[in-house]
Amino acid sequence: MNEAVSLKRTAECSVIGKPLLRVDLPGKVTGSHPYLQNLRFPRMVHARVLHPPITGSTLVKVDRKSVATLSGFIDIVVKRDFVAVVCEQE
């Protein structure tokens, strides 16, 4: 960190320490706000990343058969220690 940097005084700040009009709050409270999770596109699929139980774990194998029969299953993506399951629905 550069110790020589001088900070603005609170009076010089345009946002910090000042009340702001939150035009997004009504939509968030009523549920009408457009969240990223609510976007839908034609032929859209969903994926979930699977995390190891312990940080730094090494992936040994993936049992594709254990999930291949699930409803809506599309594929499993494996890249080294990265695993994601792709399905038609969340």
N, CA, C and O atoms as a GROMACS GRO file, in nm:
protein
  360
    1MET      N    1   0.084  -0.117   0.000
    1MET     CA    2   0.000   0.000   0.000
    1MET      C    3   0.089   0.123   0.000
    1MET      O    4   0.189   0.129   0.072
    2ASN      N    5   0.052   0.221  -0.080
    2ASN     CA    6   0.128   0.344  -0.088
    2ASN      C    7   0.087   0.434   0.028
    2ASN      O    8  -0.025   0.485   0.033
    3GLU      N    9   0.179   0.454   0.120
    3GLU     CA   10   0.151   0.536   0.239
    3GLU      C   11   0.135   0.683   0.205
    3GLU      O   12   0.075   0.758   0.283
    4ALA      N   13   0.187   0.727   0.090
    4ALA     CA   14   0.184   0.868   0.054
    4ALA      C   15   0.049   0.913  -0.002
    4ALA      O   16   0.028   1.033  -0.023
    5VAL      N   17  -0.040   0.822  -0.027
    5VAL     CA   18  -0.170   0.858  -0.083
    5VAL      C   19  -0.253   0.927   0.025
    5VAL      O   20  -0.268   0.877   0.136
    6SER      N   21  -0.306   1.044  -0.011
    6SER     CA   22  -0.389   1.116   0.087
    6SER      C   23  -0.536   1.082   0.061
    6SER      O   24  -0.579   1.073  -0.054
    7LEU      N   25  -0.610   1.064   0.167
    7LEU     CA   26  -0.751   1.032   0.157
    7LEU      C   27  -0.834   1.159   0.152
    7LEU      O   28  -0.795   1.262   0.207
    8LYS      N   29  -0.949   1.151   0.087
    8LYS     CA   30  -1.041   1.264   0.085
    8LYS      C   31  -1.102   1.281   0.224
    8LYS      O   32  -1.116   1.185   0.300
    9ARG      N   33  -1.136   1.404   0.255
    9ARG     CA   34  -1.213   1.427   0.376
    9ARG      C   35  -1.357   1.384   0.348
    9ARG      O   36  -1.400   1.386   0.233
   10THR      N   37  -1.430   1.346   0.450
   10THR     CA   38  -1.568   1.300   0.434
   10THR      C   39  -1.652   1.405   0.362
   10THR      O   40  -1.738   1.370   0.282
   11ALA      N   41  -1.628   1.531   0.389
   11ALA     CA   42  -1.705   1.639   0.326
   11ALA      C   43  -1.682   1.644   0.175
   11ALA      O   44  -1.767   1.694   0.102
   12GLU      N   45  -1.569   1.593   0.128
   12GLU     CA   46  -1.538   1.594  -0.015
   12GLU      C   47  -1.594   1.472  -0.089
   12GLU      O   48  -1.594   1.468  -0.212
   13CYS      N   49  -1.642   1.375  -0.016
   13CYS     CA   50  -1.693   1.253  -0.078
   13CYS      C   51  -1.832   1.277  -0.135
   13CYS      O   52  -1.914   1.348  -0.076
   14SER      N   53  -1.858   1.217  -0.252
   14SER     CA   54  -1.989   1.235  -0.313
   14SER      C   55  -2.086   1.123  -0.275
   14SER      O   56  -2.207   1.140  -0.290
   15VAL      N   57  -2.036   1.009  -0.226
   15VAL     CA   58  -2.122   0.897  -0.191
   15VAL      C   59  -2.104   0.856  -0.045
   15VAL      O   60  -2.201   0.840   0.028
   16ILE      N   61  -1.978   0.838  -0.003
   16ILE     CA   62  -1.950   0.791   0.132
   16ILE      C   63  -2.005   0.889   0.235
   16ILE      O   64  -1.979   1.009   0.228
   17GLY      N   65  -2.079   0.836   0.330
   17GLY     CA   66  -2.133   0.917   0.438
   17GLY      C   67  -2.259   0.994   0.401
   17GLY      O   68  -2.309   1.074   0.481
   18LYS      N   69  -2.312   0.970   0.281
   18LYS     CA   70  -2.431   1.041   0.237
   18LYS      C   71  -2.544   0.941   0.213
   18LYS      O   72  -2.519   0.830   0.165
   19PRO      N   73  -2.668   0.978   0.246
   19PRO     CA   74  -2.780   0.888   0.217
   19PRO      C   75  -2.804   0.883   0.066
   19PRO      O   76  -2.791   0.984  -0.003
   20LEU      N   77  -2.838   0.767   0.016
   20LEU     CA   78  -2.865   0.750  -0.126
   20LEU      C   79  -3.009   0.705  -0.147
   20LEU      O   80  -3.064   0.630  -0.066
   21LEU      N   81  -3.069   0.750  -0.255
   21LEU     CA   82  -3.201   0.704  -0.292
   21LEU      C   83  -3.186   0.567  -0.355
   21LEU      O   84  -3.123   0.555  -0.460
   22ARG      N   85  -3.240   0.464  -0.294
   22ARG     CA   86  -3.228   0.326  -0.343
   22ARG      C   87  -3.348   0.294  -0.430
   22ARG      O   88  -3.449   0.242  -0.382
   23VAL      N   89  -3.337   0.324  -0.559
   23VAL     CA   90  -3.449   0.300  -0.650
   23VAL      C   91  -3.471   0.151  -0.675
   23VAL      O   92  -3.575   0.113  -0.729
   24ASP      N   93  -3.375   0.066  -0.637
   24ASP     CA   94  -3.387  -0.078  -0.658
   24ASP      C   95  -3.460  -0.150  -0.544
   24ASP      O   96  -3.501  -0.265  -0.561
   25LEU      N   97  -3.479  -0.084  -0.431
   25LEU     CA   98  -3.538  -0.152  -0.315
   25LEU      C   99  -3.682  -0.200  -0.335
   25LEU      O  100  -3.712  -0.313  -0.296
   26PRO      N  101  -3.772  -0.121  -0.392
   26PRO     CA  102  -3.909  -0.172  -0.407
   26PRO      C  103  -3.914  -0.304  -0.484
   26PRO      O  104  -3.987  -0.395  -0.445
   27GLY      N  105  -3.839  -0.315  -0.593
   27GLY     CA  106  -3.838  -0.439  -0.670
   27GLY      C  107  -3.780  -0.556  -0.594
   27GLY      O  108  -3.826  -0.669  -0.608
   28LYS      N  109  -3.678  -0.529  -0.513
   28LYS     CA  110  -3.618  -0.636  -0.433
   28LYS      C  111  -3.713  -0.684  -0.323
   28LYS      O  112  -3.720  -0.803  -0.293
   29VAL      N  113  -3.787  -0.591  -0.265
   29VAL     CA  114  -3.880  -0.626  -0.157
   29VAL      C  115  -4.002  -0.700  -0.211
   29VAL      O  116  -4.051  -0.793  -0.147
   30THR      N  117  -4.051  -0.660  -0.328
   30THR     CA  118  -4.172  -0.722  -0.384
   30THR      C  119  -4.142  -0.845  -0.470
   30THR      O  120  -4.234  -0.920  -0.505
   31GLY      N  121  -4.016  -0.867  -0.503
   31GLY     CA  122  -3.979  -0.982  -0.585
   31GLY      C  123  -3.989  -0.956  -0.734
   31GLY      O  124  -3.975  -1.048  -0.814
   32SER      N  125  -4.012  -0.831  -0.774
   32SER     CA  126  -4.024  -0.800  -0.917
   32SER      C  127  -3.890  -0.759  -0.980
   32SER      O  128  -3.883  -0.740  -1.101
   33HIS      N  129  -3.787  -0.745  -0.899
   33HIS     CA  130  -3.654  -0.708  -0.950
   33HIS      C  131  -3.600  -0.819  -1.040
   33HIS      O  132  -3.609  -0.937  -1.004
   34PRO      N  133  -3.544  -0.786  -1.157
   34PRO     CA  134  -3.493  -0.890  -1.249
   34PRO      C  135  -3.356  -0.943  -1.205
   34PRO      O  136  -3.254  -0.879  -1.231
   35TYR      N  137  -3.355  -1.056  -1.141
   35TYR     CA  138  -3.230  -1.117  -1.097
   35TYR      C  139  -3.172  -1.205  -1.208
   35TYR      O  140  -3.247  -1.259  -1.289
   36LEU      N  141  -3.042  -1.218  -1.211
   36LEU     CA  142  -2.974  -1.300  -1.310
   36LEU      C  143  -3.027  -1.444  -1.310
   36LEU      O  144  -3.040  -1.505  -1.416
   37GLN      N  145  -3.057  -1.497  -1.192
   37GLN     CA  146  -3.106  -1.634  -1.180
   37GLN      C  147  -3.240  -1.654  -1.249
   37GLN      O  148  -3.278  -1.767  -1.279
   38ASN      N  149  -3.313  -1.546  -1.275
   38ASN     CA  150  -3.444  -1.556  -1.337
   38ASN      C  151  -3.440  -1.552  -1.490
   38ASN      O  152  -3.544  -1.569  -1.555
   39LEU      N  153  -3.324  -1.529  -1.548
   39LEU     CA  154  -3.312  -1.525  -1.694
   39LEU      C  155  -3.333  -1.663  -1.752
   39LEU      O  156  -3.283  -1.762  -1.698
   40ARG      N  157  -3.405  -1.670  -1.862
   40ARG     CA  158  -3.427  -1.797  -1.932
   40ARG      C  159  -3.405  -1.773  -2.081
   40ARG      O  160  -3.450  -1.672  -2.136
   41PHE      N  161  -3.336  -1.866  -2.146
   41PHE     CA  162  -3.309  -1.858  -2.288
   41PHE      C  163  -3.350  -1.988  -2.356
   41PHE      O  164  -3.353  -2.093  -2.291
   42PRO      N  165  -3.383  -1.983  -2.486
   42PRO     CA  166  -3.417  -2.107  -2.555
   42PRO      C  167  -3.301  -2.206  -2.549
   42PRO      O  168  -3.185  -2.167  -2.563
   43ARG      N  169  -3.331  -2.333  -2.528
   43ARG     CA  170  -3.233  -2.442  -2.522
   43ARG      C  171  -3.130  -2.423  -2.410
   43ARG      O  172  -3.020  -2.478  -2.416
   44MET      N  173  -3.165  -2.346  -2.308
   44MET     CA  174  -3.074  -2.321  -2.196
   44MET      C  175  -3.059  -2.446  -2.110
   44MET      O  176  -3.157  -2.514  -2.082
   45VAL      N  177  -2.938  -2.474  -2.068
   45VAL     CA  178  -2.912  -2.584  -1.975
   45VAL      C  179  -2.851  -2.527  -1.848
   45VAL      O  180  -2.813  -2.410  -1.843
   46HIS      N  181  -2.843  -2.609  -1.745
   46HIS     CA  182  -2.792  -2.565  -1.616
   46HIS      C  183  -2.678  -2.657  -1.573
   46HIS      O  184  -2.677  -2.776  -1.605
   47ALA      N  185  -2.583  -2.601  -1.501
   47ALA     CA  186  -2.470  -2.682  -1.452
   47ALA      C  187  -2.442  -2.648  -1.307
   47ALA      O  188  -2.466  -2.536  -1.262
   48ARG      N  189  -2.391  -2.744  -1.236
   48ARG     CA  190  -2.348  -2.726  -1.098
   48ARG      C  191  -2.207  -2.779  -1.085
   48ARG      O  192  -2.176  -2.889  -1.130
   49VAL      N  193  -2.122  -2.699  -1.023
   49VAL     CA  194  -1.985  -2.741  -0.999
   49VAL      C  195  -1.982  -2.822  -0.870
   49VAL      O  196  -2.042  -2.783  -0.770
   50LEU      N  197  -1.914  -2.934  -0.873
   50LEU     CA  198  -1.900  -3.018  -0.754
   50LEU      C  199  -1.766  -2.988  -0.690
   50LEU      O  200  -1.662  -2.992  -0.756
   51HIS      N  201  -1.769  -2.958  -0.562
   51HIS     CA  202  -1.648  -2.923  -0.489
   51HIS      C  203  -1.602  -3.041  -0.403
   51HIS      O  204  -1.684  -3.116  -0.351
   52PRO      N  205  -1.471  -3.056  -0.389
   52PRO     CA  206  -1.420  -3.166  -0.306
   52PRO      C  207  -1.450  -3.139  -0.158
   52PRO      O  208  -1.469  -3.024  -0.118
   53PRO      N  209  -1.456  -3.245  -0.078
   53PRO     CA  210  -1.484  -3.227   0.064
   53PRO      C  211  -1.372  -3.156   0.139
   53PRO      O  212  -1.394  -3.095   0.244
   54ILE      N  213  -1.251  -3.163   0.084
   54ILE     CA  214  -1.135  -3.100   0.149
   54ILE      C  215  -1.060  -3.020   0.044
   54ILE      O  216  -1.031  -3.071  -0.064
   55THR      N  217  -1.027  -2.894   0.074
   55THR     CA  218  -0.951  -2.811  -0.017
   55THR      C  219  -0.818  -2.876  -0.049
   55THR      O  220  -0.749  -2.928   0.039
   56GLY      N  221  -0.782  -2.874  -0.177
   56GLY     CA  222  -0.656  -2.934  -0.220
   56GLY      C  223  -0.666  -3.081  -0.254
   56GLY      O  224  -0.565  -3.144  -0.286
   57SER      N  225  -0.787  -3.137  -0.247
   57SER     CA  226  -0.805  -3.278  -0.280
   57SER      C  227  -0.775  -3.303  -0.427
   57SER      O  228  -0.785  -3.211  -0.509
   58THR      N  229  -0.737  -3.425  -0.460
   58THR     CA  230  -0.711  -3.464  -0.598
   58THR      C  231  -0.820  -3.560  -0.643
   58THR      O  232  -0.851  -3.658  -0.575
   59LEU      N  233  -0.880  -3.530  -0.758
   59LEU     CA  234  -0.985  -3.614  -0.812
   59LEU      C  235  -0.927  -3.747  -0.857
   59LEU      O  236  -0.831  -3.751  -0.934
   60VAL      N  237  -0.984  -3.856  -0.809
   60VAL     CA  238  -0.936  -3.990  -0.844
   60VAL      C  239  -1.019  -4.047  -0.959
   60VAL      O  240  -0.963  -4.097  -1.056
   61LYS      N  241  -1.153  -4.040  -0.947
   61LYS     CA  242  -1.238  -4.092  -1.054
   61LYS      C  243  -1.376  -4.028  -1.045
   61LYS      O  244  -1.415  -3.974  -0.941
   62VAL      N  245  -1.449  -4.036  -1.155
   62VAL     CA  246  -1.586  -3.987  -1.161
   62VAL      C  247  -1.674  -4.103  -1.207
   62VAL      O  248  -1.648  -4.164  -1.310
   63ASP      N  249  -1.778  -4.132  -1.130
   63ASP     CA  250  -1.870  -4.240  -1.163
   63ASP      C  251  -1.988  -4.183  -1.242
   63ASP      O  252  -2.090  -4.145  -1.184
   64ARG      N  253  -1.973  -4.176  -1.374
   64ARG     CA  254  -2.077  -4.120  -1.461
   64ARG      C  255  -2.207  -4.199  -1.453
   64ARG      O  256  -2.315  -4.142  -1.464
   65LYS      N  257  -2.199  -4.329  -1.433
   65LYS     CA  258  -2.318  -4.414  -1.429
   65LYS      C  259  -2.410  -4.377  -1.313
   65LYS      O  260  -2.531  -4.395  -1.322
   66SER      N  261  -2.354  -4.324  -1.205
   66SER     CA  262  -2.434  -4.294  -1.087
   66SER      C  263  -2.532  -4.180  -1.111
   66SER      O  264  -2.632  -4.169  -1.039
   67VAL      N  265  -2.507  -4.094  -1.210
   67VAL     CA  266  -2.598  -3.982  -1.237
   67VAL      C  267  -2.658  -3.987  -1.377
   67VAL      O  268  -2.749  -3.910  -1.407
   68ALA      N  269  -2.610  -4.075  -1.462
   68ALA     CA  270  -2.654  -4.080  -1.602
   68ALA      C  271  -2.803  -4.109  -1.616
   68ALA      O  272  -2.863  -4.073  -1.718
   69THR      N  273  -2.863  -4.174  -1.519
   69THR     CA  274  -3.006  -4.209  -1.528
   69THR      C  275  -3.098  -4.104  -1.464
   69THR      O  276  -3.220  -4.120  -1.466
   70LEU      N  277  -3.040  -3.998  -1.409
   70LEU     CA  278  -3.122  -3.894  -1.348
   70LEU      C  279  -3.204  -3.822  -1.455
   70LEU      O  280  -3.158  -3.804  -1.567
   71SER      N  281  -3.324  -3.782  -1.420
   71SER     CA  282  -3.412  -3.712  -1.513
   71SER      C  283  -3.348  -3.579  -1.556
   71SER      O  284  -3.308  -3.500  -1.471
   72GLY      N  285  -3.338  -3.556  -1.685
   72GLY     CA  286  -3.283  -3.431  -1.736
   72GLY      C  287  -3.132  -3.426  -1.745
   72GLY      O  288  -3.076  -3.324  -1.785
   73PHE      N  289  -3.064  -3.534  -1.708
   73PHE     CA  290  -2.918  -3.537  -1.712
   73PHE      C  291  -2.869  -3.521  -1.857
   73PHE      O  292  -2.925  -3.582  -1.948
   74ILE      N  293  -2.765  -3.439  -1.877
   74ILE     CA  294  -2.706  -3.419  -2.010
   74ILE      C  295  -2.563  -3.470  -2.015
   74ILE      O  296  -2.529  -3.552  -2.101
   75ASP      N  297  -2.479  -3.423  -1.922
   75ASP     CA  298  -2.337  -3.462  -1.929
   75ASP      C  299  -2.266  -3.427  -1.799
   75ASP      O  300  -2.319  -3.353  -1.715
   76ILE      N  301  -2.148  -3.481  -1.785
   76ILE     CA  302  -2.056  -3.442  -1.678
   76ILE      C  303  -1.932  -3.386  -1.745
   76ILE      O  304  -1.878  -3.446  -1.838
   77VAL      N  305  -1.888  -3.270  -1.700
   77VAL     CA  306  -1.767  -3.207  -1.753
   77VAL      C  307  -1.656  -3.228  -1.651
   77VAL      O  308  -1.669  -3.189  -1.535
   78VAL      N  309  -1.546  -3.288  -1.696
   78VAL     CA  310  -1.432  -3.313  -1.608
   78VAL      C  311  -1.307  -3.254  -1.672
   78VAL      O  312  -1.271  -3.292  -1.784
   79LYS      N  313  -1.242  -3.165  -1.605
   79LYS     CA  314  -1.114  -3.107  -1.646
   79LYS      C  315  -1.022  -3.109  -1.525
   79LYS      O  316  -1.035  -3.028  -1.434
   80ARG      N  317  -0.928  -3.202  -1.525
   80ARG     CA  318  -0.839  -3.225  -1.411
   80ARG      C  319  -0.922  -3.244  -1.283
   80ARG      O  320  -0.993  -3.344  -1.272
   81ASP      N  321  -0.916  -3.152  -1.188
   81ASP     CA  322  -0.989  -3.166  -1.062
   81ASP      C  323  -1.122  -3.090  -1.062
   81ASP      O  324  -1.188  -3.079  -0.959
   82PHE      N  325  -1.162  -3.038  -1.178
   82PHE     CA  326  -1.288  -2.966  -1.193
   82PHE      C  327  -1.395  -3.061  -1.242
   82PHE      O  328  -1.375  -3.132  -1.341
   83VAL      N  329  -1.510  -3.063  -1.174
   83VAL     CA  330  -1.622  -3.148  -1.215
   83VAL      C  331  -1.750  -3.064  -1.212
   83VAL      O  332  -1.778  -2.995  -1.114
   84ALA      N  333  -1.828  -3.073  -1.320
   84ALA     CA  334  -1.957  -3.007  -1.325
   84ALA      C  335  -2.059  -3.103  -1.385
   84ALA      O  336  -2.027  -3.179  -1.477
   85VAL      N  337  -2.181  -3.099  -1.334
   85VAL     CA  338  -2.290  -3.181  -1.386
   85VAL      C  339  -2.384  -3.088  -1.463
   85VAL      O  340  -2.428  -2.986  -1.410
   86VAL      N  341  -2.414  -3.124  -1.588
   86VAL     CA  342  -2.500  -3.043  -1.674
   86VAL      C  343  -2.634  -3.114  -1.690
   86VAL      O  344  -2.640  -3.232  -1.721
   87CYS      N  345  -2.743  -3.038  -1.666
   87CYS     CA  346  -2.879  -3.094  -1.674
   87CYS      C  347  -2.972  -2.996  -1.744
   87CYS      O  348  -2.940  -2.879  -1.765
   88GLU      N  349  -3.090  -3.047  -1.780
   88GLU     CA  350  -3.190  -2.963  -1.846
   88GLU      C  351  -3.251  -2.860  -1.750
   88GLU      O  352  -3.284  -2.750  -1.792
   89GLN      N  353  -3.265  -2.896  -1.624
   89GLN     CA  354  -3.325  -2.808  -1.524
   89GLN      C  355  -3.229  -2.791  -1.407
   89GLN      O  356  -3.134  -2.868  -1.391
   90GLU      N  357  -3.256  -2.689  -1.325
   90GLU     CA  358  -3.172  -2.669  -1.207
   90GLU      C  359  -3.192  -2.781  -1.107
   90GLU      O  360  -3.129  -2.780  -1.001
   0.00000   0.00000   0.00000
